[in-house]
Amino acid sequence: MKSLISLIKKEVRQLNILIIVSTLIIAAWEWFLITRTENWPQGLSFGLGFIPLFFMPLIMLFLAYNSYRSEWGANTIYLLKILPRRGYEINFAKVFPAFAYYLILSGALILVNLYFHQGFLEQAFRQAPEMLGREVFSEFLLLAYLSYLITGIQIYLITQFSYLVATFFNRFRLLISILVFILSHYLILRIGGFLNYLFNWLPDFPLSIFTETPAGVSETTIYIGSAPFMVIAVIMIGLFFLNSRLLASDVDV
Amino acid sequence: MNENIIEIKGLKKKFPGVQALKGIDLKIPAGMITGIVGPNGSGKSTMLKIISGLIVKDSGQIVINRKNKEQHLMQDIAFLPEINHLYKWMTIAEMIKFHEEQYSDFSAAKAEELLKFMNLKLEQKINNLSKGMVARLKLVLVLSRSAEVVILDEPLAGIDPASRERILETLIGEFDSENQTIILATHEIIEAERYLDHVIFIENGELLLSANADDLRAEKGKSIRELIGEVFE
């Protein structure tokens, strides 16, 4: 455990600058919007507050591509590969800080945005109480955030896989990485479609939707399948171990 | 300890356009200092990297201390690569701590003792070290472990003669022949020759010779350096 913590600490230190810079930029953006809530329409600053969420998957892509490229570039891959650690330990030390950063920063951003726009949200709930119940909003937000986290980890692991596959080739590594990245997404969609059948037995998430009709307010329950979440989790775990295996046993330095 | 610490059978490796190793069969005796010599591109480093798990072999078998390479984690091997493989943003103290946390057989006390002998300071940043200082630090990190197999790939490359002597003296001073085996690939055979117990000649990915150094000198009536000159010219 001590060795794994030591590896994670090393990774965090390597990510230091990126974490600090991106956090400061996002904090500055949010602060700017908060100071504008009085002057701008609140819906505008609320919406703009989520813009960094669109960039964070790109940061994950950069982190993943750089996770091993920087080791190869500085020859420190020698140090990593001769450690008496399993491939999954080395890879976990890479994935964990990046994902923790993604989770904490995106979560904090959403919470800050919700907190500073409570007035706007209260007003929205009052104006359309039947359409947008607090509970429904929270449930949708939670599911959307879960999907967002899955997207981040998916981008990270596929990018990492693409880079590791490209190391098998001496030339055109970037091009090969891009091709593998695109192909991997396609294959995951195809494989995911088949795997979906295997997890159909899982219970779905029920969501109550209230709609206003001429006859009054009616409640409808919709179900969001949990199988796709399970499928993507299985694929991501598989990809994590595949990347670990590629690193430990298949790629040359 | 076994008679042979490493046994290699039919080891092959091909890189694009070049067959780096052409089916090497080799036994490396335990408790000795084995020197692997050969010209540039002969396959020395490739072989050592395969033993250390840095490169994947195409075919063949490697048995280290009766354990198959596939089951072998790097706990039994201390490898010193030719290049600077250390994190340049770390200080020497941080690198020592990192090694202490990663290797159960690493002794921080021994490392500090060796650092003093090598004229290195804990607070120095690796990025600011000269090539010779990095070479000395790499050696400190390897020798502070009590690994059964110590593999040194060109530990003297690019080092000034005075430092080379110091490095070799440290190496021999720390060598525990009861429990350790050293495998040394080097071009600097003049300095290293007197310390070698066993020599292996490799050229074009093929094993030319593997013999006890003293037996070879007695049999041929020549120094290893002279023999190398004859074999590789």
Interface residues (C-beta under 8 A of the other chain):
Chain A: K2 S3 I5 S6 L7 K10 R13 Q14 A74 N75 T76 I77 Y78 L79 K81 I82 L83 P84 R85 R86 N170 S249 D250 V251 D252 V253
Chain B: P16 K49 S52 G53 L54 I55 V56 L73 M74 Q75 I77 F79 P81 I83 N84 H85 L86 Y87 K88 W89 K97 F98 E101 Q102 Y103
